[in-house]
């Protein structure tokens, strides 16, 4: 993935398929997607972002997750969407 340009769908599929063995790489892909969704805006994008944020929480430690969520709360994502 790092060496070749691939679409978002392919990256997400690969992240899902390998997250058990390569969780750090999967988290990077998911965070990239969350950032993309936040930039896009709108209820549907925010709903998808929240689902990914919750999933990411199961793949990394609480401190990293808290830092990421705090940064999102300061960004364009409405605070009421993130819990």
mmCIF file of the N, C-alpha and C atoms, coordinates in Angstrom:
data_MODEL
# 
_entry.id   MODEL 
# 
loop_
_atom_site.group_PDB 
_atom_site.id 
_atom_site.type_symbol 
_atom_site.label_atom_id 
_atom_site.label_alt_id 
_atom_site.label_comp_id 
_atom_site.label_asym_id 
_atom_site.label_entity_id 
_atom_site.label_seq_id 
_atom_site.pdbx_PDB_ins_code 
_atom_site.Cartn_x 
_atom_site.Cartn_y 
_atom_site.Cartn_z 
_atom_site.occupancy 
_atom_site.B_iso_or_equiv 
_atom_site.pdbx_formal_charge 
_atom_site.auth_seq_id 
_atom_site.auth_comp_id 
_atom_site.auth_asym_id 
_atom_site.auth_atom_id 
_atom_site.pdbx_PDB_model_num 
ATOM 1   N N  . UNK A 1 1  ? 0.815   -1.188 0.000  1.00 0.00 ? 1  UNK A N  1 
ATOM 2   C CA . UNK A 1 1  ? 0.000   0.000  0.000  1.00 0.00 ? 1  UNK A CA 1 
ATOM 3   C C  . UNK A 1 1  ? 0.858   1.252  0.000  1.00 0.00 ? 1  UNK A C  1 
ATOM 4   N N  . UNK A 1 2  ? 1.942   1.229  0.732  1.00 0.00 ? 2  UNK A N  1 
ATOM 5   C CA . UNK A 1 2  ? 2.775   2.419  0.830  1.00 0.00 ? 2  UNK A CA 1 
ATOM 6   C C  . UNK A 1 2  ? 3.495   2.703  -0.470 1.00 0.00 ? 2  UNK A C  1 
ATOM 7   N N  . UNK A 1 3  ? 3.855   1.652  -1.187 1.00 0.00 ? 3  UNK A N  1 
ATOM 8   C CA . UNK A 1 3  ? 4.650   1.824  -2.393 1.00 0.00 ? 3  UNK A CA 1 
ATOM 9   C C  . UNK A 1 3  ? 3.802   2.189  -3.605 1.00 0.00 ? 3  UNK A C  1 
ATOM 10  N N  . UNK A 1 4  ? 2.576   1.726  -3.637 1.00 0.00 ? 4  UNK A N  1 
ATOM 11  C CA . UNK A 1 4  ? 1.720   1.944  -4.788 1.00 0.00 ? 4  UNK A CA 1 
ATOM 12  C C  . UNK A 1 4  ? 0.490   2.747  -4.388 1.00 0.00 ? 4  UNK A C  1 
ATOM 13  N N  . UNK A 1 5  ? 0.023   3.554  -5.314 1.00 0.00 ? 5  UNK A N  1 
ATOM 14  C CA . UNK A 1 5  ? -1.200  4.325  -5.062 1.00 0.00 ? 5  UNK A CA 1 
ATOM 15  C C  . UNK A 1 5  ? -2.398  3.409  -5.294 1.00 0.00 ? 5  UNK A C  1 
ATOM 16  N N  . UNK A 1 6  ? -3.237  3.306  -4.294 1.00 0.00 ? 6  UNK A N  1 
ATOM 17  C CA . UNK A 1 6  ? -4.452  2.504  -4.409 1.00 0.00 ? 6  UNK A CA 1 
ATOM 18  C C  . UNK A 1 6  ? -5.625  3.325  -3.895 1.00 0.00 ? 6  UNK A C  1 
ATOM 19  N N  . UNK A 1 7  ? -6.808  2.970  -4.318 1.00 0.00 ? 7  UNK A N  1 
ATOM 20  C CA . UNK A 1 7  ? -7.999  3.686  -3.913 1.00 0.00 ? 7  UNK A CA 1 
ATOM 21  C C  . UNK A 1 7  ? -8.369  3.431  -2.462 1.00 0.00 ? 7  UNK A C  1 
ATOM 22  N N  . UNK A 1 8  ? -9.216  4.297  -1.952 1.00 0.00 ? 8  UNK A N  1 
ATOM 23  C CA . UNK A 1 8  ? -9.653  4.205  -0.563 1.00 0.00 ? 8  UNK A CA 1 
ATOM 24  C C  . UNK A 1 8  ? -10.319 2.870  -0.268 1.00 0.00 ? 8  UNK A C  1 
ATOM 25  N N  . UNK A 1 9  ? -11.165 2.407  -1.169 1.00 0.00 ? 9  UNK A N  1 
ATOM 26  C CA . UNK A 1 9  ? -11.859 1.135  -0.961 1.00 0.00 ? 9  UNK A CA 1 
ATOM 27  C C  . UNK A 1 9  ? -10.898 -0.030 -0.812 1.00 0.00 ? 9  UNK A C  1 
ATOM 28  N N  . UNK A 1 10 ? -9.882  -0.062 -1.642 1.00 0.00 ? 10 UNK A N  1 
ATOM 29  C CA . UNK A 1 10 ? -8.883  -1.135 -1.581 1.00 0.00 ? 10 UNK A CA 1 
ATOM 30  C C  . UNK A 1 10 ? -8.110  -1.044 -0.267 1.00 0.00 ? 10 UNK A C  1 
ATOM 31  N N  . UNK A 1 11 ? -7.730  0.170  0.128  1.00 0.00 ? 11 UNK A N  1 
ATOM 32  C CA . UNK A 1 11 ? -7.010  0.344  1.395  1.00 0.00 ? 11 UNK A CA 1 
ATOM 33  C C  . UNK A 1 11 ? -7.851  -0.154 2.567  1.00 0.00 ? 11 UNK A C  1 
ATOM 34  N N  . UNK A 1 12 ? -9.131  0.228  2.578  1.00 0.00 ? 12 UNK A N  1 
ATOM 35  C CA . UNK A 1 12 ? -10.006 -0.191 3.680  1.00 0.00 ? 12 UNK A CA 1 
ATOM 36  C C  . UNK A 1 12 ? -10.194 -1.703 3.695  1.00 0.00 ? 12 UNK A C  1 
ATOM 37  N N  . UNK A 1 13 ? -10.364 -2.307 2.531  1.00 0.00 ? 13 UNK A N  1 
ATOM 38  C CA . UNK A 1 13 ? -10.497 -3.768 2.451  1.00 0.00 ? 13 UNK A CA 1 
ATOM 39  C C  . UNK A 1 13 ? -9.246  -4.455 2.999  1.00 0.00 ? 13 UNK A C  1 
ATOM 40  N N  . UNK A 1 14 ? -8.089  -3.959 2.608  1.00 0.00 ? 14 UNK A N  1 
ATOM 41  C CA . UNK A 1 14 ? -6.835  -4.545 3.073  1.00 0.00 ? 14 UNK A CA 1 
ATOM 42  C C  . UNK A 1 14 ? -6.659  -4.338 4.578  1.00 0.00 ? 14 UNK A C  1 
ATOM 43  N N  . UNK A 1 15 ? -7.024  -3.157 5.070  1.00 0.00 ? 15 UNK A N  1 
ATOM 44  C CA . UNK A 1 15 ? -6.925  -2.889 6.508  1.00 0.00 ? 15 UNK A CA 1 
ATOM 45  C C  . UNK A 1 15 ? -7.811  -3.850 7.290  1.00 0.00 ? 15 UNK A C  1 
ATOM 46  N N  . UNK A 1 16 ? -9.048  -4.043 6.817  1.00 0.00 ? 16 UNK A N  1 
ATOM 47  C CA . UNK A 1 16 ? -9.970  -4.970 7.499  1.00 0.00 ? 16 UNK A CA 1 
ATOM 48  C C  . UNK A 1 16 ? -9.412  -6.389 7.511  1.00 0.00 ? 16 UNK A C  1 
ATOM 49  N N  . UNK A 1 17 ? -8.850  -6.792 6.380  1.00 0.00 ? 17 UNK A N  1 
ATOM 50  C CA . UNK A 1 17 ? -8.364  -8.165 6.249  1.00 0.00 ? 17 UNK A CA 1 
ATOM 51  C C  . UNK A 1 17 ? -7.113  -8.435 7.080  1.00 0.00 ? 17 UNK A C  1 
ATOM 52  N N  . UNK A 1 18 ? -6.357  -7.389 7.400  1.00 0.00 ? 18 UNK A N  1 
ATOM 53  C CA . UNK A 1 18 ? -5.077  -7.603 8.082  1.00 0.00 ? 18 UNK A CA 1 
ATOM 54  C C  . UNK A 1 18 ? -4.988  -6.962 9.464  1.00 0.00 ? 18 UNK A C  1 
ATOM 55  N N  . UNK A 1 19 ? -6.086  -6.398 9.962  1.00 0.00 ? 19 UNK A N  1 
ATOM 56  C CA . UNK A 1 19 ? -5.999  -5.659 11.230 1.00 0.00 ? 19 UNK A CA 1 
ATOM 57  C C  . UNK A 1 19 ? -5.611  -6.529 12.416 1.00 0.00 ? 19 UNK A C  1 
ATOM 58  N N  . UNK A 1 20 ? -5.911  -7.813 12.377 1.00 0.00 ? 20 UNK A N  1 
ATOM 59  C CA . UNK A 1 20 ? -5.544  -8.699 13.490 1.00 0.00 ? 20 UNK A CA 1 
ATOM 60  C C  . UNK A 1 20 ? -4.032  -8.872 13.592 1.00 0.00 ? 20 UNK A C  1 
ATOM 61  N N  . UNK A 1 21 ? -3.356  -8.846 12.467 1.00 0.00 ? 21 UNK A N  1 
ATOM 62  C CA . UNK A 1 21 ? -1.910  -9.052 12.466 1.00 0.00 ? 21 UNK A CA 1 
ATOM 63  C C  . UNK A 1 21 ? -1.118  -7.769 12.235 1.00 0.00 ? 21 UNK A C  1 
ATOM 64  N N  . UNK A 1 22 ? -1.770  -6.754 11.685 1.00 0.00 ? 22 UNK A N  1 
ATOM 65  C CA . UNK A 1 22 ? -1.098  -5.486 11.368 1.00 0.00 ? 22 UNK A CA 1 
ATOM 66  C C  . UNK A 1 22 ? -1.970  -4.309 11.819 1.00 0.00 ? 22 UNK A C  1 
ATOM 67  N N  . UNK A 1 23 ? -2.275  -4.285 13.098 1.00 0.00 ? 23 UNK A N  1 
ATOM 68  C CA . UNK A 1 23 ? -3.228  -3.293 13.604 1.00 0.00 ? 23 UNK A CA 1 
ATOM 69  C C  . UNK A 1 23 ? -2.738  -1.853 13.436 1.00 0.00 ? 23 UNK A C  1 
ATOM 70  N N  . UNK A 1 24 ? -1.443  -1.604 13.603 1.00 0.00 ? 24 UNK A N  1 
ATOM 71  C CA . UNK A 1 24 ? -0.942  -0.235 13.459 1.00 0.00 ? 24 UNK A CA 1 
ATOM 72  C C  . UNK A 1 24 ? -1.159  0.288  12.048 1.00 0.00 ? 24 UNK A C  1 
ATOM 73  N N  . UNK A 1 25 ? -0.888  -0.542 11.067 1.00 0.00 ? 25 UNK A N  1 
ATOM 74  C CA . UNK A 1 25 ? -1.092  -0.135 9.676  1.00 0.00 ? 25 UNK A CA 1 
ATOM 75  C C  . UNK A 1 25 ? -2.576  0.068  9.389  1.00 0.00 ? 25 UNK A C  1 
ATOM 76  N N  . UNK A 1 26 ? -3.398  -0.811 9.928  1.00 0.00 ? 26 UNK A N  1 
ATOM 77  C CA . UNK A 1 26 ? -4.846  -0.683 9.734  1.00 0.00 ? 26 UNK A CA 1 
ATOM 78  C C  . UNK A 1 26 ? -5.356  0.612  10.354 1.00 0.00 ? 26 UNK A C  1 
ATOM 79  N N  . UNK A 1 27 ? -4.879  0.929  11.551 1.00 0.00 ? 27 UNK A N  1 
ATOM 80  C CA . UNK A 1 27 ? -5.303  2.163  12.217 1.00 0.00 ? 27 UNK A CA 1 
ATOM 81  C C  . UNK A 1 27 ? -4.935  3.377  11.368 1.00 0.00 ? 27 UNK A C  1 
ATOM 82  N N  . UNK A 1 28 ? -3.760  3.373  10.775 1.00 0.00 ? 28 UNK A N  1 
ATOM 83  C CA . UNK A 1 28 ? -3.349  4.489  9.914  1.00 0.00 ? 28 UNK A CA 1 
ATOM 84  C C  . UNK A 1 28 ? -4.341  4.684  8.765  1.00 0.00 ? 28 UNK A C  1 
ATOM 85  N N  . UNK A 1 29 ? -4.752  3.585  8.162  1.00 0.00 ? 29 UNK A N  1 
ATOM 86  C CA . UNK A 1 29 ? -5.718  3.653  7.056  1.00 0.00 ? 29 UNK A CA 1 
ATOM 87  C C  . UNK A 1 29 ? -7.055  4.179  7.569  1.00 0.00 ? 29 UNK A C  1 
ATOM 88  N N  . UNK A 1 30 ? -7.499  3.681  8.708  1.00 0.00 ? 30 UNK A N  1 
ATOM 89  C CA . UNK A 1 30 ? -8.787  4.112  9.262  1.00 0.00 ? 30 UNK A CA 1 
ATOM 90  C C  . UNK A 1 30 ? -8.756  5.592  9.653  1.00 0.00 ? 30 UNK A C  1 
ATOM 91  N N  . UNK A 1 31 ? -7.652  6.041  10.249 1.00 0.00 ? 31 UNK A N  1 
ATOM 92  C CA . UNK A 1 31 ? -7.536  7.454  10.634 1.00 0.00 ? 31 UNK A CA 1 
ATOM 93  C C  . UNK A 1 31 ? -7.555  8.338  9.385  1.00 0.00 ? 31 UNK A C  1 
ATOM 94  N N  . UNK A 1 32 ? -6.870  7.895  8.354  1.00 0.00 ? 32 UNK A N  1 
ATOM 95  C CA . UNK A 1 32 ? -6.882  8.634  7.083  1.00 0.00 ? 32 UNK A CA 1 
ATOM 96  C C  . UNK A 1 32 ? -8.314  8.762  6.560  1.00 0.00 ? 32 UNK A C  1 
ATOM 97  N N  . UNK A 1 33 ? -9.059  7.681  6.649  1.00 0.00 ? 33 UNK A N  1 
ATOM 98  C CA . UNK A 1 33 ? -10.459 7.700  6.189  1.00 0.00 ? 33 UNK A CA 1 
ATOM 99  C C  . UNK A 1 33 ? -11.316 8.611  7.064  1.00 0.00 ? 33 UNK A C  1 
ATOM 100 N N  . UNK A 1 34 ? -11.124 8.566  8.375  1.00 0.00 ? 34 UNK A N  1 
ATOM 101 C CA . UNK A 1 34 ? -11.867 9.444  9.282  1.00 0.00 ? 34 UNK A CA 1 
ATOM 102 C C  . UNK A 1 34 ? -11.592 10.902 8.916  1.00 0.00 ? 34 UNK A C  1 
ATOM 103 N N  . UNK A 1 35 ? -10.332 11.240 8.714  1.00 0.00 ? 35 UNK A N  1 
ATOM 104 C CA . UNK A 1 35 ? -9.979  12.617 8.355  1.00 0.00 ? 35 UNK A CA 1 
ATOM 105 C C  . UNK A 1 35 ? -10.654 13.038 7.048  1.00 0.00 ? 35 UNK A C  1 
ATOM 106 N N  . UNK A 1 36 ? -10.677 12.128 6.091  1.00 0.00 ? 36 UNK A N  1 
ATOM 107 C CA . UNK A 1 36 ? -11.334 12.392 4.808  1.00 0.00 ? 36 UNK A CA 1 
ATOM 108 C C  . UNK A 1 36 ? -12.833 12.633 5.009  1.00 0.00 ? 36 UNK A C  1 
ATOM 109 N N  . UNK A 1 37 ? -13.464 11.812 5.817  1.00 0.00 ? 37 UNK A N  1 
ATOM 110 C CA . UNK A 1 37 ? -14.895 11.950 6.077  1.00 0.00 ? 37 UNK A CA 1 
ATOM 111 C C  . UNK A 1 37 ? -15.204 13.267 6.792  1.00 0.00 ? 37 UNK A C  1 
ATOM 112 N N  . UNK A 1 38 ? -14.360 13.645 7.736  1.00 0.00 ? 38 UNK A N  1 
ATOM 113 C CA . UNK A 1 38 ? -14.567 14.896 8.466  1.00 0.00 ? 38 UNK A CA 1 
ATOM 114 C C  . UNK A 1 38 ? -14.450 16.083 7.514  1.00 0.00 ? 38 UNK A C  1 
ATOM 115 N N  . UNK A 1 39 ? -13.479 16.031 6.615  1.00 0.00 ? 39 UNK A N  1 
ATOM 116 C CA . UNK A 1 39 ? -13.336 17.110 5.627  1.00 0.00 ? 39 UNK A CA 1 
ATOM 117 C C  . UNK A 1 39 ? -14.551 17.178 4.708  1.00 0.00 ? 39 UNK A C  1 
ATOM 118 N N  . UNK A 1 40 ? -15.120 16.027 4.382  1.00 0.00 ? 40 UNK A N  1 
ATOM 119 C CA . UNK A 1 40 ? -16.284 15.973 3.510  1.00 0.00 ? 40 UNK A CA 1 
ATOM 120 C C  . UNK A 1 40 ? -17.496 16.588 4.200  1.00 0.00 ? 40 UNK A C  1 
ATOM 121 N N  . UNK A 1 41 ? -17.694 16.251 5.460  1.00 0.00 ? 41 UNK A N  1 
ATOM 122 C CA . UNK A 1 41 ? -18.816 16.787 6.230  1.00 0.00 ? 41 UNK A CA 1 
ATOM 123 C C  . UNK A 1 41 ? -20.136 16.142 5.857  1.00 0.00 ? 41 UNK A C  1 
ATOM 124 N N  . UNK A 1 42 ? -21.170 16.516 6.581  1.00 0.00 ? 42 UNK A N  1 
ATOM 125 C CA . UNK A 1 42 ? -22.504 15.970 6.347  1.00 0.00 ? 42 UNK A CA 1 
ATOM 126 C C  . UNK A 1 42 ? -22.794 14.808 7.273  1.00 0.00 ? 42 UNK A C  1 
ATOM 127 N N  . UNK A 1 43 ? -24.076 14.617 7.538  1.00 0.00 ? 43 UNK A N  1 
ATOM 128 C CA . UNK A 1 43 ? -24.491 13.584 8.495  1.00 0.00 ? 43 UNK A CA 1 
ATOM 129 C C  . UNK A 1 43 ? -23.998 12.190 8.148  1.00 0.00 ? 43 UNK A C  1 
ATOM 130 N N  . UNK A 1 44 ? -24.118 11.786 6.898  1.00 0.00 ? 44 UNK A N  1 
ATOM 131 C CA . UNK A 1 44 ? -23.706 10.434 6.502  1.00 0.00 ? 44 UNK A CA 1 
ATOM 132 C C  . UNK A 1 44 ? -22.201 10.243 6.707  1.00 0.00 ? 44 UNK A C  1 
ATOM 133 N N  . UNK A 1 45 ? -21.408 11.233 6.326  1.00 0.00 ? 45 UNK A N  1 
ATOM 134 C CA . UNK A 1 45 ? -19.959 11.134 6.499  1.00 0.00 ? 45 UNK A CA 1 
ATOM 135 C C  . UNK A 1 45 ? -19.604 11.075 7.981  1.00 0.00 ? 45 UNK A C  1 
ATOM 136 N N  . UNK A 1 46 ? -20.262 11.909 8.797  1.00 0.00 ? 46 UNK A N  1 
ATOM 137 C CA . UNK A 1 46 ? -19.984 11.899 10.228 1.00 0.00 ? 46 UNK A CA 1 
ATOM 138 C C  . UNK A 1 46 ? -20.378 10.572 10.865 1.00 0.00 ? 46 UNK A C  1 
ATOM 139 N N  . UNK A 1 47 ? -21.492 9.990  10.442 1.00 0.00 ? 47 UNK A N  1 
ATOM 140 C CA . UNK A 1 47 ? -21.915 8.690  10.986 1.00 0.00 ? 47 UNK A CA 1 
ATOM 141 C C  . UNK A 1 47 ? -20.885 7.614  10.674 1.00 0.00 ? 47 UNK A C  1 
ATOM 142 N N  . UNK A 1 48 ? -20.381 7.608  9.446  1.00 0.00 ? 48 UNK A N  1 
ATOM 143 C CA . UNK A 1 48 ? -19.360 6.630  9.070  1.00 0.00 ? 48 UNK A CA 1 
ATOM 144 C C  . UNK A 1 48 ? -18.075 6.865  9.867  1.00 0.00 ? 48 UNK A C  1 
ATOM 145 N N  . UNK A 1 49 ? -17.722 8.138  10.052 1.00 0.00 ? 49 UNK A N  1 
ATOM 146 C CA . UNK A 1 49 ? -16.520 8.469  10.817 1.00 0.00 ? 49 UNK A CA 1 
ATOM 147 C C  . UNK A 1 49 ? -16.638 7.973  12.260 1.00 0.00 ? 49 UNK A C  1 
ATOM 148 N N  . UNK A 1 50 ? -17.796 8.169  12.867 1.00 0.00 ? 50 UNK A N  1 
ATOM 149 C CA . UNK A 1 50 ? -18.001 7.730  14.250 1.00 0.00 ? 50 UNK A CA 1 
ATOM 150 C C  . UNK A 1 50 ? -17.866 6.212  14.361 1.00 0.00 ? 50 UNK A C  1 
ATOM 151 N N  . UNK A 1 51 ? -18.410 5.484  13.401 1.00 0.00 ? 51 UNK A N  1 
ATOM 152 C CA . UNK A 1 51 ? -18.276 4.015  13.419 1.00 0.00 ? 51 UNK A CA 1 
ATOM 153 C C  . UNK A 1 51 ? -16.803 3.610  13.354 1.00 0.00 ? 51 UNK A C  1 
ATOM 154 N N  . UNK A 1 52 ? -16.053 4.285  12.480 1.00 0.00 ? 52 UNK A N  1 
ATOM 155 C CA . UNK A 1 52 ? -14.630 3.966  12.356 1.00 0.00 ? 52 UNK A CA 1 
ATOM 156 C C  . UNK A 1 52 ? -13.869 4.338  13.625 1.00 0.00 ? 52 UNK A C  1 
ATOM 157 N N  . UNK A 1 53 ? -14.204 5.482  14.219 1.00 0.00 ? 53 UNK A N  1 
ATOM 158 C CA . UNK A 1 53 ? -13.542 5.910  15.456 1.00 0.00 ? 53 UNK A CA 1 
ATOM 159 C C  . UNK A 1 53 ? -13.755 4.868  16.551 1.00 0.00 ? 53 UNK A C  1 
ATOM 160 N N  . UNK A 1 54 ? -14.968 4.374  16.658 1.00 0.00 ? 54 UNK A N  1 
ATOM 161 C CA . UNK A 1 54 ? -15.256 3.343  17.670 1.00 0.00 ? 54 UNK A CA 1 
ATOM 162 C C  . UNK A 1 54 ? -14.479 2.061  17.379 1.00 0.00 ? 54 UNK A C  1 
ATOM 163 N N  . UNK A 1 55 ? -14.369 1.715  16.109 1.00 0.00 ? 55 UNK A N  1 
ATOM 164 C CA . UNK A 1 55 ? -13.623 0.510  15.739 1.00 0.00 ? 55 UNK A CA 1 
ATOM 165 C C  . UNK A 1 55 ? -12.132 0.695  16.031 1.00 0.00 ? 55 UNK A C  1 
ATOM 166 N N  . UNK A 1 56 ? -11.615 1.861  15.710 1.00 0.00 ? 56 UNK A N  1 
ATOM 167 C CA . UNK A 1 56 ? -10.201 2.153  15.968 1.00 0.00 ? 56 UNK A CA 1 
ATOM 168 C C  . UNK A 1 56 ? -9.886  1.971  17.451 1.00 0.00 ? 56 UNK A C  1 
ATOM 169 N N  . UNK A 1 57 ? -10.830 2.330  18.314 1.00 0.00 ? 57 UNK A N  1 
ATOM 170 C CA . UNK A 1 57 ? -10.620 2.212  19.764 1.00 0.00 ? 57 UNK A CA 1 
ATOM 171 C C  . UNK A 1 57 ? -10.310 0.784  20.177 1.00 0.00 ? 57 UNK A C  1 
ATOM 172 N N  . UNK A 1 58 ? -10.808 -0.188 19.432 1.00 0.00 ? 58 UNK A N  1 
ATOM 173 C CA . UNK A 1 58 ? -10.540 -1.588 19.774 1.00 0.00 ? 58 UNK A CA 1 
ATOM 174 C C  . UNK A 1 58 ? -9.162  -2.048 19.296 1.00 0.00 ? 58 UNK A C  1 
ATOM 175 N N  . UNK A 1 59 ? -8.488  -1.200 18.522 1.00 0.00 ? 59 UNK A N  1 
ATOM 176 C CA . UNK A 1 59 ? -7.210  -1.598 17.931 1.00 0.00 ? 59 UNK A CA 1 
ATOM 177 C C  . UNK A 1 59 ? -5.992  -0.892 18.522 1.00 0.00 ? 59 UNK A C  1 
ATOM 178 N N  . UNK A 1 60 ? -6.230  0.122  19.360 1.00 0.00 ? 60 UNK A N  1 
ATOM 179 C CA . UNK A 1 60 ? -5.080  0.834  19.928 1.00 0.00 ? 60 UNK A CA 1 
ATOM 180 C C  . UNK A 1 60 ? -5.349  1.233  21.371 1.00 0.00 ? 60 UNK A C  1 
ATOM 181 N N  . UNK A 1 61 ? -4.302  1.703  22.032 1.00 0.00 ? 61 UNK A N  1 
ATOM 182 C CA . UNK A 1 61 ? -4.452  2.020  23.454 1.00 0.00 ? 61 UNK A CA 1 
ATOM 183 C C  . UNK A 1 61 ? -5.280  3.283  23.673 1.00 0.00 ? 61 UNK A C  1 
ATOM 184 N N  . UNK A 1 62 ? -5.790  3.399  24.874 1.00 0.00 ? 62 UNK A N  1 
ATOM 185 C CA . UNK A 1 62 ? -6.702  4.475  25.222 1.00 0.00 ? 62 UNK A CA 1 
ATOM 186 C C  . UNK A 1 62 ? -6.112  5.862  25.083 1.00 0.00 ? 62 UNK A C  1 
ATOM 187 N N  . UNK A 1 63 ? -4.827  6.012  25.380 1.00 0.00 ? 63 UNK A N  1 
ATOM 188 C CA . UNK A 1 63 ? -4.202  7.338  25.293 1.00 0.00 ? 63 UNK A CA 1 
ATOM 189 C C  . UNK A 1 63 ? -4.161  7.828  23.844 1.00 0.00 ? 63 UNK A C  1 
ATOM 190 N N  . UNK A 1 64 ? -3.747  6.957  22.933 1.00 0.00 ? 64 UNK A N  1 
ATOM 191 C CA . UNK A 1 64 ? -3.733  7.333  21.516 1.00 0.00 ? 64 UNK A CA 1 
ATOM 192 C C  . UNK A 1 64 ? -5.131  7.689  21.033 1.00 0.00 ? 64 UNK A C  1 
ATOM 193 N N  . UNK A 1 65 ? -6.095  6.884  21.456 1.00 0.00 ? 65 UNK A N  1 
ATOM 194 C CA . UNK A 1 65 ? -7.479  7.113  21.047 1.00 0.00 ? 65 UNK A CA 1 
ATOM 195 C C  . UNK A 1 65 ? -7.996  8.440  21.596 1.00 0.00 ? 65 UNK A C  1 
ATOM 196 N N  . UNK A 1 66 ? -7.723  8.713  22.860 1.00 0.00 ? 66 UNK A N  1 
ATOM 197 C CA . UNK A 1 66 ? -8.170  9.961  23.479 1.00 0.00 ? 66 UNK A CA 1 
ATOM 198 C C  . UNK A 1 66 ? -7.574  11.178 22.769 1.00 0.00 ? 66 UNK A C  1 
ATOM 199 N N  . UNK A 1 67 ? -6.309  11.088 22.428 1.00 0.00 ? 67 UNK A N  1 
ATOM 200 C CA . UNK A 1 67 ? -5.643  12.184 21.719 1.00 0.00 ? 67 UNK A CA 1 
ATOM 201 C C  . UNK A 1 67 ? -6.293  12.427 20.367 1.00 0.00 ? 67 UNK A C  1 
ATOM 202 N N  . UNK A 1 68 ? -6.584  11.347 19.653 1.00 0.00 ? 68 UNK A N  1 
ATOM 203 C CA . UNK A 1 68 ? -7.208  11.471 18.340 1.00 0.00 ? 68 UNK A CA 1 
ATOM 204 C C  . UNK A 1 68 ? -8.610  12.060 18.449 1.00 0.00 ? 68 UNK A C  1 
ATOM 205 N N  . UNK A 1 69 ? -9.399  11.585 19.384 1.00 0.00 ? 69 UNK A N  1 
ATOM 206 C CA . UNK A 1 69 ? -10.764 12.084 19.560 1.00 0.00 ? 69 UNK A CA 1 
ATOM 207 C C  . UNK A 1 69 ? -10.731 13.560 19.962 1.00 0.00 ? 69 UNK A C  1 
ATOM 208 N N  . UNK A 1 70 ? -9.805  13.943 20.827 1.00 0.00 ? 70 UNK A N  1 
ATOM 209 C CA . UNK A 1 70 ? -9.689  15.346 21.233 1.00 0.00 ? 70 UNK A CA 1 
ATOM 210 C C  . UNK A 1 70 ? -9.367  16.233 20.033 1.00 0.00 ? 70 UNK A C  1 
ATOM 211 N N  . UNK A 1 71 ? -8.479  15.767 19.179 1.00 0.00 ? 71 UNK A N  1 
ATOM 212 C CA . UNK A 1 71 ? -8.131  16.531 17.978 1.00 0.00 ? 71 UNK A CA 1 
ATOM 213 C C  . UNK A 1 71 ? -9.339  16.667 17.051 1.00 0.00 ? 71 UNK A C  1 
ATOM 214 N N  . UNK A 1 72 ? -10.116 15.608 16.934 1.00 0.00 ? 72 UNK A N  1 
ATOM 215 C CA . UNK A 1 72 ? -11.323 15.670 16.100 1.00 0.00 ? 72 UNK A CA 1 
ATOM 216 C C  . UNK A 1 72 ? -12.338 16.652 16.657 1.00 0.00 ? 72 UNK A C  1 
ATOM 217 N N  . UNK A 1 73 ? -12.452 16.685 17.975 1.00 0.00 ? 73 UNK A N  1 
ATOM 218 C CA . UNK A 1 73 ? -13.401 17.595 18.601 1.00 0.00 ? 73 UNK A CA 1 
ATOM 219 C C  . UNK A 1 73 ? -13.033 19.043 18.334 1.00 0.00 ? 73 UNK A C  1 
ATOM 220 N N  . UNK A 1 74 ? -11.755 19.309 18.153 1.00 0.00 ? 74 UNK A N  1 
ATOM 221 C CA . UNK A 1 74 ? -11.289 20.664 17.853 1.00 0.00 ? 74 UNK A CA 1 
ATOM 222 C C  . UNK A 1 74 ? -11.383 20.985 16.368 1.00 0.00 ? 74 UNK A C  1 
ATOM 223 N N  . UNK A 1 75 ? -11.601 19.984 15.550 1.00 0.00 ? 75 UNK A N  1 
ATOM 224 C CA . UNK A 1 75 ? -11.665 20.192 14.109 1.00 0.00 ? 75 UNK A CA 1 
ATOM 225 C C  . UNK A 1 75 ? -13.089 20.508 13.682 1.00 0.00 ? 75 UNK A C  1 
ATOM 226 N N  . UNK A 1 76 ? -13.375 20.250 12.431 1.00 0.00 ? 76 UNK A N  1 
ATOM 227 C CA . UNK A 1 76 ? -14.674 20.601 11.845 1.00 0.00 ? 76 UNK A CA 1 
ATOM 228 C C  . UNK A 1 76 ? -15.802 19.656 12.244 1.00 0.00 ? 76 UNK A C  1 
ATOM 229 N N  . UNK A 1 77 ? -15.506 18.549 12.904 1.00 0.00 ? 77 UNK A N  1 
ATOM 230 C CA . UNK A 1 77 ? -16.559 17.590 13.236 1.00 0.00 ? 77 UNK A CA 1 
ATOM 231 C C  . UNK A 1 77 ? -17.386 18.099 14.411 1.00 0.00 ? 77 UNK A C  1 
ATOM 232 N N  . UNK A 1 78 ? -18.707 18.160 14.261 1.00 0.00 ? 78 UNK A N  1 
ATOM 233 C CA . UNK A 1 78 ? -19.551 18.639 15.349 1.00 0.00 ? 78 UNK A CA 1 
ATOM 234 C C  . UNK A 1 78 ? -19.350 17.810 16.617 1.00 0.00 ? 78 UNK A C  1 
ATOM 235 N N  . UNK A 1 79 ? -19.158 18.470 17.735 1.00 0.00 ? 79 UNK A N  1 
ATOM 236 C CA . UNK A 1 79 ? -18.883 17.800 19.012 1.00 0.00 ? 79 UNK A CA 1 
ATOM 237 C C  . UNK A 1 79 ? -20.007 16.851 19.406 1.00 0.00 ? 79 UNK A C  1 
ATOM 238 N N  . UNK A 1 80 ? -21.231 17.151 19.033 1.00 0.00 ? 80 UNK A N  1 
ATOM 239 C CA . UNK A 1 80 ? -22.364 16.312 19.419 1.00 0.00 ? 80 UNK A CA 1 
ATOM 240 C C  . UNK A 1 80 ? -22.321 14.937 18.779 1.00 0.00 ? 80 UNK A C  1 
ATOM 241 N N  . UNK A 1 81 ? -21.495 14.754 17.729 1.00 0.00 ? 81 UNK A N  1 
ATOM 242 C CA . UNK A 1 81 ? -21.443 13.468 17.034 1.00 0.00 ? 81 UNK A CA 1 
ATOM 243 C C  . UNK A 1 81 ? -20.481 12.505 17.694 1.00 0.00 ? 81 UNK A C  1 
ATOM 244 N N  . UNK A 1 82 ? -19.488 13.022 18.397 1.00 0.00 ? 82 UNK A N  1 
ATOM 245 C CA . UNK A 1 82 ? -18.433 12.184 18.978 1.00 0.00 ? 82 UNK A CA 1 
ATOM 246 C C  . UNK A 1 82 ? -18.725 11.963 20.461 1.00 0.00 ? 82 UNK A C  1 
ATOM 247 N N  . UNK A 1 83 ? -18.722 10.697 20.863 1.00 0.00 ? 83 UNK A N  1 
ATOM 248 C CA . UNK A 1 83 ? -18.892 10.382 22.290 1.00 0.00 ? 83 UNK A CA 1 
ATOM 249 C C  . UNK A 1 83 ? -17.956 9.285  22.693 1.00 0.00 ? 83 UNK A C  1 
# 
